[in-house]
Amino acid sequence: MHRLLPALGRAGVLAVRRLGLLVTLLAAAFAAVALLPGDAANATSERGETTTDTAARRAALGLDRPLAERFWDWMTGLPTGDLGTTAHGQPVTSVLAGPLPNTLLLGGLALAASLLGALALGGWAALRPGGRLDRTIAVLATAAFALPEFVLSIGLLLVFSLWTGWLPAVTLTGADGAPASWDMLALPALALALPQIGWNTRIARAALADQAALPHVRAAVLDGLPRYRILTHHMLPGALPAVAIATATSAGMLLGGAVVVETLFNYPGIGNVLAGAIADRDTPLVAGVVAATGAAISTLLLCADLIRERVLGERP
């Protein structure tokens, strides 16, 4: 393996590392479900079912085999796109076909909002370091990041749905399983984005502060260049790797928070699917959700690593 990695180049090394992390995460998902009390055969048993029927279903689901063997069989089908079969006999890919794009849409909107909000607030604060505006933004950013998603969701529901009636409180789905209208995405996306705006604002502000101390930035200030030009042309390019890494990291937190937010807003995403899969002890479905979301997060992290490599020329 060590002889192979140099031939792959930096991008290949980063990709192999992300792939190894994803495999570890999938193994942890299998082990976590196995540690829960009960199994899929018991969780999905019907009323009046005998012990013999439950044992037969347990054998049909392969739950009588060692965990490592079941994990290996599931992993061998992963390269072909086969995520296995749920405890209810449905292909995992068909179960995720509708909810996954909805969650990626919601997460993408929240991620874009968090990036734009963090750059705007972080840059605004960086233009007046140490001032009242800088301190105010720092306090608000910390408060936003500290609030759990379910608290923000309830607050947004009270203000924008119950008190003002500006936005719908729940998400209705159309014939294709997607949200029936775009305004139904506003509150869930905002509930996910606000904590990450707080997190990324602090990262962006710190990265821009580091850039402000560099000689070429000080020279630009002494030359009398406008503040916005110093920010966009001299400070922001150097801060981009830190912002990219923070944004990619936010993707994982966004998808984690989506489980709570989607439930509160009745959003048709993988949050509800994952909650049901855990209740059913449905290991293939849980692993399928982890594989899909983990692949998306790993791709974003790989892109952020490549941006860092490109800008800073650092080795992974």
C-alpha positions as CSV (number, residue, x, y, z in Angstrom):
1,M,0.0,0.0,0.0
2,H,2.8,2.4,0.9
3,R,4.4,1.8,-2.6
4,L,1.1,2.4,-4.3
5,L,0.2,5.7,-2.6
6,P,3.1,7.8,-4.1
7,A,2.0,6.7,-7.6
8,L,-1.5,7.9,-7.0
9,G,-0.5,11.5,-6.4
10,R,-1.8,13.8,-3.6
11,A,-5.4,13.6,-4.8
12,G,-5.2,9.8,-4.8
13,V,-3.7,9.7,-1.3
14,L,-6.5,12.0,0.0
15,A,-9.1,9.9,-1.7
16,V,-7.7,6.7,-0.2
17,R,-7.7,8.2,3.2
18,R,-11.3,9.4,2.9
19,L,-12.3,5.9,1.6
20,G,-10.7,4.2,4.6
21,L,-12.5,6.6,6.9
22,L,-15.8,5.8,5.3
23,V,-15.2,2.0,5.6
24,T,-14.4,2.5,9.3
25,L,-17.6,4.5,9.7
26,L,-19.6,1.8,8.0
27,A,-18.1,-0.9,10.3
28,A,-19.0,1.3,13.3
29,A,-22.6,1.6,12.1
30,F,-22.9,-2.2,11.8
31,A,-21.4,-2.7,15.3
32,A,-23.6,0.1,16.8
33,V,-26.9,-1.5,15.6
34,A,-25.7,-4.9,16.8
35,L,-25.1,-3.5,20.3
36,L,-28.7,-2.3,20.5
37,P,-31.1,-4.5,22.5
38,G,-33.1,-6.9,20.2
39,D,-32.7,-7.4,16.5
40,A,-34.5,-6.8,13.3
41,A,-36.4,-10.1,13.6
42,N,-37.9,-9.1,16.9
43,A,-38.4,-5.5,16.0
44,T,-40.4,-6.3,12.9
45,S,-42.4,-9.2,14.3
46,E,-46.1,-9.1,13.9
47,R,-48.8,-9.7,16.6
48,G,-49.5,-13.4,17.2
49,E,-46.2,-14.5,15.6
50,T,-44.7,-17.6,17.2
51,T,-41.1,-18.1,18.3
52,T,-40.6,-20.4,15.4
53,D,-41.7,-17.7,12.9
54,T,-39.3,-15.2,14.5
55,A,-36.4,-17.6,14.3
56,A,-37.2,-18.4,10.7
57,R,-37.1,-14.6,9.9
58,R,-33.9,-14.3,11.8
59,A,-32.3,-16.9,9.6
60,A,-33.8,-15.4,6.5
61,L,-32.2,-12.0,7.4
62,G,-28.9,-13.7,8.1
63,L,-28.9,-12.6,11.7
64,D,-27.8,-16.0,12.8
65,R,-24.4,-15.4,11.1
66,P,-21.4,-13.6,12.7
67,L,-21.5,-9.8,12.4
68,A,-18.1,-9.7,10.6
69,E,-19.4,-12.1,8.0
70,R,-22.6,-10.1,7.4
71,F,-20.6,-6.9,7.2
72,W,-18.2,-8.4,4.6
73,D,-21.1,-9.7,2.5
74,W,-22.7,-6.2,2.6
75,M,-19.4,-4.5,1.6
76,T,-18.8,-6.8,-1.4
77,G,-22.0,-5.5,-2.9
78,L,-21.3,-1.9,-2.3
79,P,-19.0,-1.3,-5.3
80,T,-21.9,-2.4,-7.6
81,G,-24.4,-0.1,-5.9
82,D,-26.1,-3.0,-4.0
83,L,-26.9,-1.7,-0.5
84,G,-28.6,-4.9,0.5
85,T,-32.2,-5.5,1.5
86,T,-34.2,-4.0,4.4
87,A,-35.8,-6.0,7.2
88,H,-39.1,-5.6,5.3
89,G,-37.7,-7.1,2.1
90,Q,-37.2,-3.9,0.1
91,P,-34.0,-3.0,-1.7
92,V,-32.2,-0.3,0.3
93,T,-31.5,1.7,-2.9
94,S,-35.3,2.0,-3.6
95,V,-36.0,3.1,-0.1
96,L,-33.4,5.8,-0.3
97,A,-34.2,6.9,-3.9
98,G,-36.8,9.4,-2.8
99,P,-35.7,10.7,0.6
100,L,-32.0,11.1,-0.2
101,P,-32.3,13.7,-2.9
102,N,-34.6,15.7,-0.7
103,T,-32.1,15.7,2.2
104,L,-29.2,16.6,-0.2
105,L,-31.3,19.5,-1.5
106,L,-32.1,20.7,2.0
107,G,-28.5,20.2,3.1
108,G,-27.2,22.0,0.0
109,L,-29.3,25.0,0.6
110,A,-28.3,25.2,4.2
111,L,-24.6,24.7,3.4
112,A,-24.8,27.5,0.7
113,A,-26.5,29.8,3.2
114,S,-24.0,29.1,5.9
115,L,-21.0,29.8,3.6
116,L,-22.4,33.0,2.2
117,G,-23.5,34.2,5.7
118,A,-20.2,33.3,7.2
119,L,-18.2,35.1,4.5
120,A,-20.4,38.2,4.8
121,L,-20.4,38.4,8.6
122,G,-16.7,37.3,9.0
123,G,-15.6,39.8,6.3
124,W,-17.7,42.6,7.8
125,A,-16.2,42.0,11.2
126,A,-12.7,41.7,9.8
127,L,-12.9,45.2,8.2
128,R,-13.3,46.7,11.7
129,P,-11.3,44.5,14.1
130,G,-11.8,45.1,17.7
131,G,-14.8,47.4,17.2
132,R,-18.3,47.2,18.5
133,L,-19.5,45.5,15.3
134,D,-16.7,42.9,15.5
135,R,-17.6,42.1,19.1
136,T,-21.3,42.0,18.4
137,I,-20.9,39.5,15.5
138,A,-18.6,37.4,17.7
139,V,-21.3,37.1,20.4
140,L,-24.1,36.4,18.0
141,A,-22.0,33.8,16.2
142,T,-21.2,32.0,19.4
143,A,-24.9,32.1,20.5
144,A,-26.1,30.8,17.1
145,F,-23.7,27.9,17.2
146,A,-24.5,27.0,20.8
147,L,-28.3,26.7,20.2
148,P,-29.4,23.1,19.3
149,E,-31.3,22.7,16.1
150,F,-34.5,21.6,17.8
151,V,-34.6,24.9,19.8
152,L,-34.0,27.0,16.7
153,S,-36.7,25.0,14.9
154,I,-39.3,25.6,17.6
155,G,-38.4,29.3,17.7
156,L,-38.7,29.6,13.9
157,L,-42.0,27.8,14.0
158,L,-43.4,30.1,16.6
159,V,-42.2,33.3,14.9
160,F,-42.7,32.6,11.2
161,S,-45.6,30.1,11.2
162,L,-47.8,30.5,14.3
163,W,-47.4,34.2,15.0
164,T,-47.0,35.7,11.6
165,G,-48.1,33.0,9.3
166,W,-45.5,33.9,6.7
167,L,-44.2,30.4,6.1
168,P,-45.7,26.9,6.4
169,A,-45.1,24.9,9.6
170,V,-44.9,21.5,8.0
171,T,-43.8,20.1,4.6
172,L,-46.3,18.7,2.3
173,T,-45.1,16.4,-0.6
174,G,-46.1,16.4,-4.2
175,A,-46.7,13.4,-6.4
176,D,-42.9,12.9,-6.9
177,G,-42.3,12.8,-3.1
178,A,-40.5,16.2,-3.1
179,P,-41.7,19.2,-1.2
180,A,-44.8,20.6,-2.8
181,S,-43.5,24.2,-2.9
182,W,-40.2,26.0,-2.3
183,D,-41.4,28.0,0.7
184,M,-41.6,24.8,2.6
185,L,-37.8,24.5,2.4
186,A,-37.2,27.9,4.1
187,L,-37.7,27.1,7.8
188,P,-35.9,23.7,7.7
189,A,-33.0,25.1,5.8
190,L,-32.8,28.1,8.1
191,A,-32.9,25.9,11.2
192,L,-30.0,23.9,9.8
193,A,-28.0,26.9,8.5
194,L,-28.0,29.2,11.5
195,P,-25.8,27.2,13.8
196,Q,-23.3,26.6,11.0
197,I,-23.3,30.3,10.1
198,G,-22.2,30.9,13.7
199,W,-19.5,28.2,13.5
200,N,-18.2,29.3,10.1
201,T,-18.3,33.0,10.9
202,R,-15.9,32.5,13.7
203,I,-13.6,30.4,11.5
204,A,-13.8,33.0,8.7
205,R,-13.1,35.8,11.1
206,A,-10.1,34.1,12.6
207,A,-8.7,33.2,9.2
208,L,-9.1,36.7,7.9
209,A,-7.4,38.1,11.1
210,D,-4.4,35.9,10.4
211,Q,-4.2,37.2,6.8
212,A,-4.5,40.8,8.0
213,A,-1.3,40.4,9.9
214,L,0.7,39.4,6.8
215,P,3.2,41.9,5.3
216,H,1.5,42.2,1.9
217,V,-1.9,43.0,3.5
218,R,-0.3,45.7,5.7
219,A,1.4,47.1,2.6
220,A,-2.0,47.3,0.9
221,V,-3.4,49.2,3.9
222,L,-0.5,51.6,3.9
223,D,-1.0,52.2,0.2
224,G,-4.5,53.4,1.0
225,L,-6.5,50.8,-0.9
226,P,-10.2,50.6,-0.2
227,R,-11.1,48.2,2.6
228,Y,-13.4,46.0,0.5
229,R,-10.6,45.6,-2.1
230,I,-8.1,44.6,0.6
231,L,-10.6,42.1,1.9
232,T,-11.5,40.5,-1.4
233,H,-8.1,40.6,-3.2
234,H,-5.5,40.3,-0.4
235,M,-7.2,38.6,2.6
236,L,-9.9,36.3,1.4
237,P,-7.7,34.2,-1.1
238,G,-5.4,33.2,1.8
239,A,-8.3,32.5,4.1
240,L,-10.1,30.3,1.6
241,P,-8.5,27.0,2.6
242,A,-9.6,27.4,6.3
243,V,-13.1,28.4,5.2
244,A,-13.3,25.5,2.8
245,I,-12.3,23.0,5.4
246,A,-14.8,24.5,7.9
247,T,-17.6,24.4,5.3
248,A,-16.9,20.8,4.4
249,T,-16.9,19.9,8.1
250,S,-20.3,21.7,8.4
251,A,-21.8,19.2,5.9
252,G,-21.4,16.4,8.5
253,M,-23.1,18.5,11.2
254,L,-25.8,19.6,8.8
255,L,-26.7,16.0,7.9
256,G,-26.6,15.0,11.6
257,G,-28.9,17.9,12.5
258,A,-31.2,17.0,9.6
259,V,-32.5,14.0,11.6
260,V,-34.1,16.3,14.2
261,V,-35.1,19.1,11.8
262,E,-36.7,16.8,9.3
263,T,-38.8,15.2,12.0
264,L,-40.0,18.5,13.4
265,F,-41.0,19.9,10.0
266,N,-42.3,16.6,8.7
267,Y,-39.7,16.9,5.9
268,P,-39.5,13.9,3.5
269,G,-35.8,13.2,4.0
270,I,-33.6,10.4,5.3
271,G,-33.9,11.6,8.8
272,N,-37.3,9.9,9.2
273,V,-35.9,6.9,7.3
274,L,-32.9,6.6,9.7
275,A,-35.1,6.9,12.8
276,G,-37.3,4.1,11.5
277,A,-34.4,2.0,10.6
278,I,-32.9,2.3,14.1
279,A,-36.2,1.4,15.6
280,D,-36.4,-1.7,13.4
281,R,-32.7,-2.6,14.1
282,D,-32.4,-2.6,10.3
283,T,-28.7,-2.8,9.8
284,P,-28.5,-2.7,6.0
285,L,-30.8,0.4,5.9
286,V,-28.8,2.2,8.6
287,A,-25.6,1.3,6.8
288,G,-27.1,2.5,3.5
289,V,-27.9,5.9,5.0
290,V,-24.4,6.1,6.4
291,A,-22.8,5.1,3.1
292,A,-24.9,7.7,1.1
293,T,-24.3,10.6,3.5
294,G,-20.7,9.6,4.2
295,A,-19.9,9.6,0.5
296,A,-21.3,13.1,0.1
297,I,-19.4,14.4,3.1
298,S,-16.2,12.6,2.1
299,T,-16.5,14.2,-1.4
300,L,-16.8,17.7,0.1
301,L,-13.9,17.0,2.5
302,L,-11.8,15.8,-0.4
303,C,-12.6,19.0,-2.4
304,A,-11.7,21.1,0.6
305,D,-8.4,19.2,1.0
306,L,-7.6,19.8,-2.7
307,I,-8.3,23.5,-2.3
308,R,-5.9,23.6,0.6
309,E,-3.3,21.8,-1.4
310,R,-3.8,24.1,-4.4
311,V,-3.6,27.3,-2.4
312,L,-1.1,26.5,0.3
313,G,0.9,23.7,-1.3
314,E,0.8,21.6,1.9
315,R,1.2,17.9,1.9
316,P,-1.7,15.9,3.2
